[in-house]
């Protein structure tokens, strides 16, 4: 099972994440420059990295008529070609960065209030993946996303 990174979005607190070509990933901390970066290395489980499938955003637009950008999803990494739900409890690599899928990233009222009505319903069971970062490295647009377990 493999996919690709199509977009990376990071940004400070209270701002819409912005697309970047690459991001520094730090084990136990998160993505440098992101609102959820824990400089002390004490990131709560599942808070270091969030991913969402491009196919999920496209399906919501097709099925529910709700269009959002990958940045508006508030997830860090947009993937294509890999089933992120299948990575819960599994180790995987994003480029050379080793990660662990912790739990599904369910859409919430906060996300819907920042985007459009219906986003919660549109992203049920396809809102993405919360993951831990297990090794330092760089994530780059175009990197392969590969399950290792």
Secondary structure, 3 states (H helix, E strand, C coil): CEEEEEEEEECCCCCCCEEECEEEEECCCEECCCCCCCCCCCCCCCCCEEEEEHHHHHHHHHHHCCCCCCHHHCCCEEEECCCHHHHECCEEEECCEEEEEEEECCCCHHHHHHCCCCHHHHCCCCCCEEEEECCCEEEECCCEEEECC
